Amino acid sequence: MEIILSLVAVLALHCRFEVFVGSFQDSALLNGLHKLYGTFSGPDYTDLLVFAAIYIMLRVVRRRDEKIDSGFLLLSLALSVILVVSISFKKFDSADFLFANAYQWMVSCFCIIGICIVLYGSLRCIYYLFSRSPAAEEGTEKTGILSFLNRHFFQAGFWIIFLGWLPWIVMNYPGSECPDSILQFKEFFGEENWAVGHPPLSTAIMGILFSLGRMLVDANFGFFLYCFMQTCAGALIFSLSMKKLRDLGIPFKYCMVGIAWFAFTPLWGTYAQWVEKDLFYTEIALLQTVCMLEILIRMKCGRRDAVFLACSSLGAVFLRNNGIYAVLPALVFLAVRFRGITRKRVAAVSLIVLLTYEGVTRGLYPALGVEGASVVEPLSIPFQQTARYVCEYPDEITEHEREVLERTFFYDALFSYNPVLSDPIKNHCRGVGMGEYFGIWFRMFFKHPGTYLAAFINKCYGYLAPVSQNIEAWIQLEYYDYMKNLGISHVFPMNVSNILVLVWNMSMTLPLVKYLCTPGIYTWIVVILTMFLIRHRKYRALILFVPAYMNILVCLASPMADAIRYELPTVACVPLLTGWAYFSLHSGKEDGVADA
């Protein structure tokens, strides 16, 4: 049986994922054989190696399990369906790979079954690894350099990450810009009105550091100061997160793998030299998660814990407009988890965060002339659904629907629909008649629900499955005119930056390495860890996953289909959540409501 399953899995992994059209229309048999001829392909010898690996994996699972685990099977099947559907939408902007014809339906089902086999075996093997006790993983006593690293883990982790990022911020000195950061500089210098579209706190930090550096040295140094600041903060906070795992008894080698991942993955180095708001927000968001972890570990919230939790929560809230949606639910769940003084303190932190946020956004910002958030900002999904509906069924649009859409958008602008980017539609929204718009949006759903589902998947596939690589941050080779006018320019020959460009490109194309900058893989890791914890009824541990899940939901509502920068907080939390899940599975503590 393992041989047959392995064969099915290998064929599924070597499917070309194309819409196959045969050349023998007068013969169903010949046409089917011609389609089959073009269905599977792959590099020489990899099929043999993959077959051997899958066969060995399935044999291991068969020896350890008396019967198939239904929970793991259902999860594997769900993930395989999502993966195949996401591949189809990435390649064709539709479900044509699955439903173009009867042959496509058979091939897609075959691929789903084959991928499900691989996922089931892989998840079971990962689960076996999680079942091993920390004591068995720790190994012998460390000596030499390993002993030094273990005794000074936090400091060593800081310097490893800092030195890992240093080439990126030095070789591309003074750093890379983007349109968002240009707008923030314009706001800071009074050339544009301040707006919450880019958090004023982030804008102020950028502008103050730039002004300070320009006053001390020159514009280049001011620009570099922001990169240096977020590099130091990242090395500090990321190392702290791994130190917390080490304190929990997570094996040294796994914690060091986490440090190395932060230090040497090109994704993080690229963001370190990118003057943009996302990395610093990610660092503070991770710090907030670390503060929650400390409370969950100690089962109480002291005054010091409450202060740190409040400060990190406020930082996360004001460094990203959607930060409140990740922070507040997590704090509420944390408060519910406890009783007594701990619940009161966490509830007080929640209230302080909420009242401060409301006071600043509704009181201070308007008083300072800061423009409020656009009503269209979180509406990417319904706008994409409407635009796809109009493009696919223009003859079914009634006169009333057209009038409403003309008031809300420019009707003709809906035909600029881009399946993977909502900005072409959002930018044409006038923000008027929204009540009427949602009325027709709701009615249109019942006419063609498949179109709405297709628009959603097409705009979100990169977060649903590991099918797309997109670091999005880049290495700037030529500055925009605005930054040149501020006095910013490269100081090293262009070939120095080109080294980073090539590393950046390779990180998105090299086998295995490319998955490190694939947003969907981190979504899957969070889901799989959640399944492990639910299986052992470790519901208390799931509180730490709330910010990650809220961040993933924000990604689904974001303007792009696969931008990892929107999911960066979840990406940064994955090592911490992995270690926390491992610890929770072996902690032996009962779940329930704590009396602390």
N, C-alpha and C positions, 0 to 999 in steps of 0.2 A: 504493500500500500504506500509506503514512504517513497518508493521509486515513482509511482504514478503521480503522487502529489508533487513531488519535486519536478517532474517533467512539466506538469501544468504550470507550476510557478515560474519555471525558467522561460517557457513560451510567453507567459503574460509579461514578464519583465523585458522581453525582447520584442514586444509588439511595437510597431512604428507609430501607432496612434494617429492614423490618417483615415480619411474617408475613402474607401476603396471602391473603384469602379472598374469592372471587368471589360474586356475588349471583345467578348464573344456573346453578343446579345441574342443570337439565334439559338444558342445552346445553354440551357441553365447549368448543366454539369460543367461544361468548359468554362463558362463565366465564373462559376463558383470556385473552380480550381485556380483560375487566373487571379482572383481576388486573394485566395489563400496564399498563392505564391508571393504576393507583395505585402502580406500582413506582417511577417516576422523578419527581423534583421538584427544584426549585432556584430561587434568586433570578433574576430577569430579567437577561439580558445576561451573567451570569457564565459560562454555558455557552459562549457565543461566545468570550469572552476565554480561558477555559480550553482550548477547542479550538485556538485560535490558538497559545497557548503550548506545548501538547503537540506540535502539528504542527511548530513551529519546532524544538523540542527533538529530536524524532525525525529531522528532516532533518539537524541537526547531527551526531547520532550516526551516521546513515547515511553521511554524507560522510567521517567520520573512521574508521569501522570497515568493513573489507572483509567481515567476517562477524560473526555473533552470538557474543558471548563466553559460553561455556557456564557458566563459574563465576559470572558476574554474573547470568545468567538463573536459575540454580538458587537463588542467594541471594534474588533478587527474588521468585521464586515462593514460597519458604519464608516470607518476610516477609509476602507478601500473604495467604497461607493463615492465618498466625498473626493477622494484623490482622482478617480477616473473622470468624474464630472468636472472637476476643476481643470484637469488636463484638456478636456474637450473645449471648455470655455476659453482657456488661454490660447489655444491654437486656432479656434474657429469662431470665437465670440458667440457660440451657440452650443447646443447639445447634439450637434450633427454626428459626432463620433458614436453616440449611443443610439440615435433614432433616425438617421438619414435613410436607412433601408433595413430590411430584415437581416441581412448579413452583418450590418453594423451592430444590430441588437445582439446577435449571437456572439460577435467578437468582444463587445463591451462586457457582456455577462461573463465570458471566459476570462477576461482580464481581471474583473472584479474578484472572481473565485481564486485566480492565481495569486493576486496581490494579497487577498485575505489569508491565504495559506502562509505566505511569507510573514505577514504582520502577526498572525497568531503565534507562530513559532518564535518570532523575535520578542514579542511581548512576554511570552512565558519564560524565555531565557533571561530577559531583563528582570522579571519578577523573581527568578531563582537567585540572581545576584543580590537583589534587595533583601532577600530572606536570610542571607548570611549575616551572622552577628558581627558587630564592630570589632569585638575582641579577636575573632578569627581573621579579620581583614588587616588588623594593625601590624601583625608580623613581629619580627625580632626588635630588640632595642636598637635605637639609632646611634650611630657614631659619626665622628668627623663632621663634615659639612651638613649632613642631614640632621645631626643633633643640634647644631647651631641654628639651622633654619627652624627647627621645631621649637626651640627655646625662645627664639625671637621672631615668631611667625608673623606678627602684625608688621613689625618694622621691615622684615625681609620682603614681605608681600608688597608693601608700599614701594620699596625701591625697585623691585622687579617690574612692577607695572609702570612706574615712572620711567625707568630706563627703556622699557619696551615701547613706550609712546614717544620718548624723546626724539628719536630720528625723524618721526613724522612732523613734529612741530618745529624742528630745526631745519631739516632739509628743504621744507617748503616755507621757510620764514618769509614773511611774517604770518602766513596762514591763508586760508581760502575763505572767500565770501560767498554769499548767495543773495538772490533778490530780497528775501525776507530780512536779512541783516542790513541790507542797504536801506530798506524802508525804516528799520528801527533807528539807524544812524540819522536819517533825515528827520525822524520824529524828535530825537534827542536834541538836535541842533536847530529845531524850530522851523524846518523847511516843509514839514508836513504836520498835520494835526495829530496829536497823540490819540491812539485808539486801542481798545482792548483786544483787537484782532491779534496784536502781538503784545504779550503781557507787559505792562508798564514797568514792573520790577525788573524783568529781563532787559528791557530797553535801557533802563537807568544803569544797570550793572555794566552793560556794554559801553554805554556812553561815558560813564565815569572812568572806567579803566582806560579807555582810549584817550580821554582828555588828560588823565594823569600821566600816562606813558608819553604822550606827545609833549607835555610840559617838561618832563624829566629828560627825554632823549629826542625822539622824533615820532612821526605818525606810525612808522613801521613798528616801533616798540610798543606803542599804545595798542595797535591791532594785535600784536603778539601777546600782550598781557592777558587778554581774555582767554586765548588758547592755553597759556601757562596756568591760569587760574583753574580752568576746568580740568586740566591734566593733573594738577596737584589734588584737587577735590576728588577726582575719579580714582586716583591711586589710593587715596586715604579711605574713601568709603567702600570701594570694591574690596580692598584688603581687609577692612573691618568686617565685611559680610562673611568672608572666608574664615576670619579669626573666630567669629561667633560659632561657626560650624565646628571648628577645631576644638573649641571649649566644650562643645556638646559631645565630644568623643568621636566625631566623624574621622575616619582614618586619614592620616597625614598625607598619603599619596593622592587621595581624592581632592583634598583641600588644595594641594599644590597644583593639581590639574586645573582647578578653578582659577588660581592665580595666573597660571600660564595662559589659559584661555583669554582672560582679560588683557594680559600683557601683549600677546603676540598675534592675536587675531587681527587681520588688517582692518576689519570693520571698526574696531575701537580706535586704532591709530588714525584712521581717516576722520572720524568724528572729533578727535582731540585737536586736529589742526583746522577744523571747520568752525568759523565764527557764526554760530547759529544757536538758537535757544534750546534745542532738544537734548543735547548731552548733559548740560548742567541740570536741567529738569529731571532727567533720568537718574542722575546721581542723588539728588535730594529725595526723589521718590523711593529709591532703594534704601536710603537712610531712614525714611519713615517706616519702611517695612522691617528694617533691623530693629527699630525701637519697639514695634509691635512684637517682634520675636522675643525680645528681652522680657517683655511682660508675660508672654505666654510661657516662657521657660520658668520664670520665677513664680508664676501663678499669683502675682500681686503687682500693683502699680504704686510705687513710692512717689514722693513728691518730685524727686529728681527725674524719675521715669516720665512722670506727667509733663514736666517742663520740656524734656527732650522730645517727647511725642508731639506736644503742641507746636514747638518751634519747627520741627521737620514737616509736620502736617501743613502748617501755614506756608512754609517755603514751597512745598509741592503744589499747594492751591494757587499761589500767586505767580508761579513760574510757568504755568501752562493753563490756558483757559478751561480745559476740560479736567484739570487736576482735581477739582472738587468732587467729580463723579467717581473717582477712584478712592479718594481719601475718606469721604464722609461715610459711605456704606461700610467700609472696613472698620472704622471707629465704632459704628453702631453695633456691628456684629461682635466686636471685641468687648463692648460694654455689656451686651446681653450674656456673654460667656461667664461673667463673674457676678458676685454678689458683694454686699457690704461696701467697704471703703474703696475697694478697687473699682467696682462698678460706678460709684459716684465720681471718682477722679477721671475715669475714661469718659464718662458722660459729660463731665465738665469740660474736658478737652474738646469733645465733639461740639458742645454748645459754643465754646469760645471760637472754634474754627468757623462754624456756621455764621455766628453773629458778626465776626470780623469780616468774613467774606461778603456778607450782605451789606454791612456798613461801608466797606470800601467800594464795592461795585455800584451800590445804589446811592451812596452819599458822597464819599470822597472823590471818586472819579468824575461824576457830573460837576461837582464844585470846582474841580481843577480844569474843567473843559475837556476831559478825556471822553472821546466818543465811545458809545456803547457797542456791544457785540451785534453783529448783523443777524437778523432773524433767520436768514437763509443758511447760516453756517452749519447747523446740524442736519440739514435736509437733503443731503446728497442722494440718499437712497430713493425717496419719493420722486425727486426731480429726475433721476435716471430712469425710473419706471415710467414716468409720464412721457419722457422724450422717446424712449424705446417704443412705447405704445403708439405715439404719433407717427414715428418712422415706419412702423410695421403695418399700421392700419389707418392710414390717412383718410381713406374713404369712409371710415366709420365714425369720424369725428363730427358730432352734431354742431349746428350753428351756435347753440348756447355754450357748448364746451369750447368751441373755438373762441368765442368772445371772452370767456373767463380766462383762457390761456393767453389771449392777447393782452389782457389787463395785467396778468401776473408776470408774464414773460413777453417778449416779442415772439409771436407764434412761429414765424419763420426761423427764429434762432433755435427752436427745438430740433430742427433738422441738422444742426451741428453736433448732434449727439455723438460722444465718444464713449464706447462701452467701458473703458477702464479709467476714465477721468471725468469727474463731474464739473470741473471748473467752466467748461464751455457753456454749460446750461446755467449753473449758479450765477455766473457773471452777468447773465441777462435777466435775472429775476429782479423785478421792480419792488418786491416786498409789499405789494398792495393786493387786496382781494384774496388774502390767504385763506379766509374762511370758505369762500366759494370754491377756491381751488381744491381744498381738501375734500369738499363735497363731491366734486367730479372725479377726483383721484380715487376716492373710495368706490364710486359707482363703476368706474372703468375696470377696477380690479375684478369684479364679478363677470365682466365680459371676456377678459383674456387673462386669467390668473397666471397662466404659464409665462406670459410676457413679463409680468411683474417678478416672478421667481427667477427668470433668466436674467433680467436686469440686475437683480440683487447678487446673484452668483457671479455675473460678469464683472461687477464692481468690487467683489470681495474675495475672489478665488485665491489671491496671494496670501490671505490670512487664514483661509480655511484648510489649505493643504500645502505641502512643500513642493510647489511647482514653479516658483519664480524667484530669481535672485535680483535684489535691487538694494544696494547700499544707500543710494541716493546722494549721500554726501560725496563730494568729489575733491579732486586735487586741482586747484585753480592755477592755470598756466598764464592766463591773461586777465587782468583785472578790468572790471567795468569802469567806464569813464568817471563815474561819481567817486569811486574809491581812489582813482588816480589823482583826481583833483584834491583829495584830502592829503595826498602825499604818500600813498601806499604803493610800493613797488617791490618786485623780487630783487634780492641781493645776490643770489647764487645763479650760476648758469642754468639755462632751462633744462639741460640734461639731468641735473640733480633732481628736479621735480619730476622729470619723466621716469626716473627710477621708481618713484612712488606710484606714478600712474600705471606702470606696468604691473607692479605688485597688486595694485587696486583692481586692475582688470583680471589678473590671474585668480584673485580670490573669489571671483564670481564665475569662473569657468573651470578651474581645476577639479578633477574628481574628488569627492569627499569634502574637500575644503569649501566648495561652493555652497554646501548646505549650511555653513556657519553664517551666511548672510541671506538665508532664506526665511522670511518671517513665519511661514506656515509651519515649519519644523518646531518652532518654539510654542506655537499654539498646541500642537500635538503633544509635546512634552508635558505641558500643563495639564492637559486632559488625561493623559496616561497616569501621571502622578496622582491626580484626583481619584482615578479609578482604583489605584492601589490603596489609597487611604480609606475610601468608602468600603472597599472589600473587608478591611480590618476594623471598620466602624470607628475610625479616628476622625470624627467630625470636628473636634476641637482644632485639629491641625489645619483644617480647610479655611479657617479664618485668615490665615496668612496668604491664601490664594485669592482672596477677594479683590485686592488691587489689580492683580494680573488679569482676572476675568473682566473686570470693569474696563481695563485698558484695551483688551481684545474687542469688547463691544464698541468702544470708541473708534477703534481701527475700522470696524465694519461700517461705521458712519462717516469715515474720513473721505476726502476727495479722490484718493487713488486706490488702485486695486492691489498694490503690492509694495508699498513704501515701508521699509523696515523702520524708518525713523519714527513713525507713529507707534510702532510696537516696541520701541527701544526700552521702555521701563520693564516690560515683561521679559525681554531678552536679558537684561541685566539681572533680573530676579531669578532666572532659571537655575543657576548654580546654587543659590541660597535655598530655593524651594525644593530642589532635588535632595540636598543634604537634610533639610528639615523633614521631608517625607521619610527618608531613610531612618532618621532618628526617631520619628514618631512611630514607625512600624515596630521599633525595638524598645520603646520606652516603657511599655507595660502600664502606662497610666490610664485610668478610667476616664471616659468622656462623660460630660455632664455639665452642670453649672457649679463653678467653683465658689466657695464661700469667702475667698480672700477679700 
